[in-house]
Amino acid sequence: MLKKKLVVLNTTIMLGLGSLGIPAISAKAETSASIASERTALQDKISDAEYKIIEAQEKLADLNAQIKRVDSAVEDNKEQIEKTEKDIKSTKEEIASLEKEIKDLQNRIEQRNEILKERARTYQENGGSVDYIDVLLGSASFKEFVDRVGAVATIMEADKDLIQSNEADKQDLEKKQSSVEEKLSGLKDMQLDLEEMQKQNLAKQEENEKAKAELEEKQKENEAAKAELEKEDNSLAAKEEEIKKMIKEKKQEDLDNLISTTTQATSSSSSDSSSNSSSSSSAKKSTSTAKKSSSSEQKATGGKSAVITAGYKYIGNSTYKFGGGRTASDIANGLFDCSAFVSWAYSQGGYSIPASTDALKNYGTQVSYSDIQPGDLVFFDTYKKDGHVGIYIGGGKFIGSQSSNGVEIVSMSNSYWKSVFNGRVVRI
């Protein structure tokens, strides 16, 4: 349409100038129209460059928010790892102390055993197979008989006490060993789990920083391109103004009127095109913002349906945080651990449930996996038994805050989740 207008305007100029017999002015006017056409094309390119800059700024804002979440998770996990390492060190010290105690117990047991062996040797030396009844019947007088009865009773009671003490010490020893070893094993498993989470978060951190650098570089290129286009447009505007000035200096009223009309029409066409281009850019931005708003908006309808869909808005923009999801700040920034996410999701449906796996596994009613329904809780043995929990959404899938990617939907048939699913299903 713009080209058609320019052709019509150029034709008008040529006819007007031809009738006046001023070929030099005609050529200048044609050049002015050509410059105006070039400027219109440049304005379109400038509008496109502005849209790209705005789009990059929006992406950069989203990326900075994601970087902030990941950085926070890295710091929190680091603190948790340090705490776990201290607990492991403390438990190892406890084990070292226990080993000393074990050694003392073993010495006591060995000493009791030596006493029993010595008594056995004494009995053997006094007759080989002498038993307590032989000792009693071999007394020469009633007084000796009474003395022997007392001695035998004392020996028998002493032997009984020694044996019972040995058994008690052995049981105490086994119990302490089992307790401390179980505690140490649990802490080491937790440490491995936390270190794996940290490794994934650090990889995300590096990936985010790389993406940010690339986006900032692209932004610089867009701004440089826009600046170059504006420079070119300013140069053409100066030329256009110079031509208009030369034409006006001819002092011919009809020519001045014709040039004035042509300039106004060309300026109007350029303005319309620029306005349309700006509107197009605005529309693109508006559409992009609307899409973004629509994708992030979550409409809670209550009940299990709201529970299942509540976490969808966090998919792709959340991070796993050990112990996270229990403050308004964590929830706003999508920082959850598995049990806190489940508790929060249920709160969106109007339920109030605990925020720990140990409490959740015994909170509702256990049902068979063959009877599983959307909204049921599923448990997995990760760093400990029932160490991870998610919400079943149907179709063999569940949603939860996973240590690898934050809130996401995964398949129960995934090789990893299938291997750690322990069959526990709880209905709230």
KALINMO-V152138 format. One record per residue. N is the residue number from 0. PHI is phi in radians with two decimals (999 if undefined). D_CENTER is the distance of its C-alpha to the mean C-alpha in Angstrom with 1 decimal. Layout:
N|PHI|D_CENTER, N|PHI|D_CENTER
This chain:
0|999|51.7, 1|-1.11|51.5, 2|-1.10|53.4, 3|-1.07|56.1, 4|-1.07|56.5, 5|-1.11|56.9, 6|-1.08|59.4, 7|-1.09|61.4, 8|-1.14|61.3, 9|-1.09|62.3, 10|-1.10|65.1, 11|-1.06|66.3, 12|-1.06|66.3, 13|-1.08|68.3, 14|-1.14|70.8, 15|-1.13|71.2, 16|-1.20|71.6, 17|-1.09|73.8, 18|-1.20|76.1, 19|-1.54|76.3, 20|1.29|76.9, 21|-2.14|74.4, 22|-1.07|72.5, 23|-1.16|70.9, 24|-1.16|69.3, 25|-1.01|68.2, 26|-1.13|66.4, 27|-1.12|64.7, 28|-1.11|63.6, 29|-1.12|62.3, 30|-1.12|60.3, 31|-1.06|58.9, 32|-1.13|57.8, 33|-1.13|56.1, 34|-1.12|54.2, 35|-1.06|53.1, 36|-1.13|51.8, 37|-1.12|49.9, 38|-1.13|48.4, 39|-1.07|47.2, 40|-1.11|45.4, 41|-1.15|43.9, 42|-1.06|42.7, 43|-1.08|40.9, 44|-1.17|39.1, 45|-1.10|38.3, 46|-1.11|36.8, 47|-1.11|34.6, 48|-1.11|33.6, 49|-1.09|32.7, 50|-1.10|30.5, 51|-1.11|28.7, 52|-1.14|28.2, 53|-1.09|26.8, 54|-1.07|24.5, 55|-1.15|23.2, 56|-1.12|22.8, 57|-1.13|20.7, 58|-1.10|18.4, 59|-1.15|18.3, 60|-1.11|17.5, 61|-1.10|14.5, 62|-1.17|13.4, 63|-1.11|14.2, 64|-1.14|12.1, 65|-1.18|9.0, 66|-1.05|10.4, 67|-1.08|11.0, 68|-1.12|7.5, 69|-1.15|6.6, 70|-1.04|10.2, 71|-1.11|10.0, 72|-1.12|7.5, 73|-1.06|9.9, 74|-1.15|12.8, 75|-1.13|12.1, 76|-1.15|11.5, 77|-1.08|14.5, 78|-1.08|16.5, 79|-1.17|15.7, 80|-1.11|16.8, 81|-1.08|19.9, 82|-1.12|20.7, 83|-1.12|20.6, 84|-1.09|22.8, 85|-1.13|25.2, 86|-1.10|25.4, 87|-1.12|26.1, 88|-1.08|28.7, 89|-1.10|30.2, 90|-1.18|30.4, 91|-1.13|32.0, 92|-1.13|34.5, 93|-1.12|35.2, 94|-1.15|35.8, 95|-1.08|38.2, 96|-1.13|40.0, 97|-1.16|40.1, 98|-1.09|41.6, 99|-1.14|44.3, 100|-1.12|45.0, 101|-1.08|45.0, 102|-1.09|47.6, 103|-1.11|49.7, 104|-1.09|49.5, 105|-1.09|50.5, 106|-1.12|53.4, 107|-1.13|54.5, 108|-1.09|54.4, 109|-1.15|56.3, 110|-1.10|58.9, 111|-1.11|59.5, 112|-1.07|59.8, 113|-1.13|62.5, 114|-1.10|64.4, 115|-1.12|64.4, 116|-1.14|65.5, 117|-1.10|68.3, 118|-1.12|69.5, 119|-1.09|69.6, 120|-1.12|71.6, 121|-1.08|74.0, 122|-1.06|74.6, 123|-1.20|75.2, 124|-1.14|77.6, 125|-1.53|79.6, 126|2.76|80.2, 127|1.38|77.6, 128|-2.01|76.7, 129|-1.06|77.7, 130|-1.99|75.8, 131|-1.09|75.9, 132|-1.16|78.8, 133|-1.11|80.9, 134|-1.07|80.4, 135|-1.21|81.6, 136|-1.25|84.6, 137|-1.51|85.8, 138|-1.29|86.5, 139|-1.51|90.2, 140|-2.53|90.5, 141|-1.11|88.9, 142|-1.10|87.6, 143|-1.12|86.0, 144|-1.07|84.6, 145|-1.11|83.0, 146|-1.09|81.6, 147|-1.18|80.2, 148|-1.03|78.6, 149|-1.09|76.8, 150|-1.16|75.7, 151|-1.08|74.4, 152|-1.05|72.5, 153|-1.14|70.9, 154|-1.10|70.0, 155|-1.09|68.6, 156|-1.18|66.5, 157|-1.11|65.3, 158|-1.05|64.3, 159|-1.10|62.5, 160|-1.12|60.6, 161|-1.09|59.7, 162|-1.12|58.3, 163|-1.12|56.4, 164|-1.10|55.0, 165|-1.04|53.9, 166|-1.12|52.1, 167|-1.09|50.4, 168|-1.14|49.2, 169|-1.09|48.0, 170|-1.13|45.9, 171|-1.09|44.5, 172|-1.08|43.7, 173|-1.11|41.9, 174|-1.12|39.9, 175|-1.12|38.7, 176|-1.04|37.8, 177|-1.08|35.8, 178|-1.10|33.9, 179|-1.21|33.0, 180|-1.13|32.1, 181|-1.14|29.8, 182|-1.09|28.1, 183|-1.11|27.7, 184|-1.08|26.4, 185|-1.10|23.7, 186|-1.16|22.6, 187|-1.15|22.7, 188|-1.10|20.5, 189|-1.11|18.0, 190|-1.08|18.2, 191|-1.09|17.7, 192|-1.12|14.6, 193|-1.14|13.2, 194|-1.14|14.5, 195|-1.16|12.9, 196|-1.04|9.4, 197|-1.11|10.7, 198|-1.06|12.3, 199|-1.16|9.3, 200|-1.14|7.6, 201|-1.15|11.2, 202|-1.13|11.7, 203|-1.11|9.1, 204|-1.03|10.8, 205|-1.13|14.1, 206|-1.10|13.5, 207|-1.12|12.6, 208|-1.13|15.7, 209|-1.14|17.8, 210|-1.11|17.0, 211|-1.13|17.8, 212|-1.08|21.0, 213|-1.14|22.0, 214|-1.18|21.5, 215|-1.15|23.5, 216|-1.13|26.1, 217|-1.11|26.4, 218|-1.10|26.8, 219|-1.09|29.6, 220|-1.11|31.3, 221|-1.10|31.2, 222|-1.17|32.7, 223|-1.15|35.2, 224|-1.10|36.2, 225|-1.11|36.7, 226|-1.08|38.7, 227|-1.16|40.9, 228|-1.14|41.5, 229|-1.14|42.5, 230|-1.10|44.8, 231|-1.11|46.4, 232|-1.15|46.8, 233|-1.10|48.4, 234|-1.13|50.8, 235|-1.16|51.8, 236|-1.11|52.2, 237|-1.15|54.6, 238|-1.12|56.6, 239|-1.07|56.7, 240|-1.15|58.0, 241|-1.12|60.6, 242|-1.13|62.0, 243|-1.04|62.2, 244|-1.13|64.2, 245|-1.10|66.5, 246|-1.15|67.2, 247|-1.13|68.0, 248|-1.19|70.4, 249|-1.27|72.8, 250|1.08|74.1, 251|-1.73|74.8, 252|-1.03|74.1, 253|-1.10|73.5, 254|-1.15|71.3, 255|-1.07|69.4, 256|-1.08|68.9, 257|-1.10|67.7, 258|-1.12|65.3, 259|-1.06|64.0, 260|-1.09|63.4, 261|-1.08|61.7, 262|-1.07|59.4, 263|-1.10|58.4, 264|-1.11|57.7, 265|-1.12|55.7, 266|-1.07|53.7, 267|-1.12|53.1, 268|-1.09|51.9, 269|-1.12|49.5, 270|-1.13|48.2, 271|-1.07|47.7, 272|-1.13|45.8, 273|-1.10|43.7, 274|-1.10|43.1, 275|-1.09|42.2, 276|-1.13|39.8, 277|-1.09|38.3, 278|-1.10|38.0, 279|-1.09|36.4, 280|-1.09|33.8, 281|-1.08|33.3, 282|-1.12|33.0, 283|-1.06|30.4, 284|-1.09|28.3, 285|-1.08|29.0, 286|-1.12|28.0, 287|-1.06|24.8, 288|-1.15|24.0, 289|-1.11|25.2, 290|-1.09|23.1, 291|-1.09|19.9, 292|-1.11|21.0, 293|-1.15|21.9, 294|-1.22|18.7, 295|-1.61|16.7, 296|-1.27|19.5, 297|-2.13|19.2, 298|-1.72|22.6, 299|-1.52|22.7, 300|-1.90|25.9, 301|1.53|25.7, 302|1.27|26.0, 303|-1.08|24.0, 304|-1.05|23.6, 305|-1.18|21.6, 306|-1.04|19.5, 307|-1.17|18.6, 308|-1.61|17.9, 309|-0.97|16.3, 310|-1.46|12.7, 311|-1.01|13.6, 312|-1.18|13.1, 313|-1.64|9.3, 314|-1.12|9.2, 315|1.56|8.4, 316|-2.44|7.4, 317|-2.48|4.4, 318|-2.45|1.4, 319|-1.23|3.7, 320|-2.34|6.8, 321|-1.10|10.2, 322|1.47|12.5, 323|-1.46|10.4, 324|1.53|11.3, 325|-1.96|15.0, 326|-2.27|15.8, 327|-1.07|16.4, 328|-1.14|14.5, 329|-1.07|11.2, 330|-1.11|11.8, 331|-1.09|12.9, 332|-1.73|9.9, 333|1.19|7.4, 334|-1.87|6.5, 335|-2.27|7.6, 336|-1.74|8.9, 337|-1.11|10.8, 338|-1.26|14.1, 339|-1.17|13.2, 340|-1.11|11.6, 341|-1.06|14.8, 342|-1.09|17.0, 343|-1.14|15.7, 344|-1.04|16.1, 345|-1.17|19.5, 346|-1.16|20.4, 347|-1.23|20.1, 348|-1.73|22.8, 349|1.63|25.0, 350|-1.83|24.4, 351|-2.12|23.9, 352|-2.29|22.5, 353|-1.10|21.3, 354|-2.14|17.8, 355|-2.44|18.3, 356|-1.11|18.8, 357|-1.07|22.3, 358|-1.35|23.4, 359|-1.16|21.9, 360|-1.15|23.6, 361|-1.96|26.9, 362|-1.42|26.4, 363|-1.70|27.5, 364|-1.94|29.8, 365|-1.32|29.2, 366|-2.24|30.1, 367|-1.30|30.6, 368|-1.07|28.1, 369|-1.21|31.0, 370|-1.84|31.0, 371|-1.05|27.2, 372|-2.30|26.5, 373|-0.96|23.6, 374|1.78|22.1, 375|-1.23|22.8, 376|-1.60|20.4, 377|-2.08|20.0, 378|-2.07|19.5, 379|-2.35|18.8, 380|-1.60|20.2, 381|-1.77|17.5, 382|-1.30|18.2, 383|-2.68|20.7, 384|-1.12|22.5, 385|0.98|20.5, 386|-1.38|17.5, 387|-2.38|15.0, 388|-2.43|15.6, 389|-2.52|14.9, 390|-1.93|17.0, 391|-1.22|19.5, 392|-2.00|20.0, 393|1.76|23.0, 394|1.14|23.9, 395|1.28|22.6, 396|-2.22|18.9, 397|-2.44|16.5, 398|-1.95|13.3, 399|-2.97|10.8, 400|-1.59|7.4, 401|-1.62|7.5, 402|-1.13|6.8, 403|-1.43|7.0, 404|-2.24|5.0, 405|1.28|3.3, 406|-1.21|6.6, 407|-2.79|9.2, 408|-1.77|12.9, 409|-2.31|14.4, 410|-1.54|18.1, 411|-1.14|19.8, 412|-1.53|22.0, 413|-0.96|19.4, 414|-0.96|21.0, 415|-1.21|18.5, 416|-1.13|17.9, 417|-1.13|21.6, 418|-1.29|22.5, 419|-1.86|20.6, 420|-1.18|21.4, 421|-1.73|24.2, 422|1.55|25.8, 423|-1.38|25.0, 424|-2.22|24.7, 425|-2.10|25.0, 426|-1.82|26.3, 427|-1.49|25.8
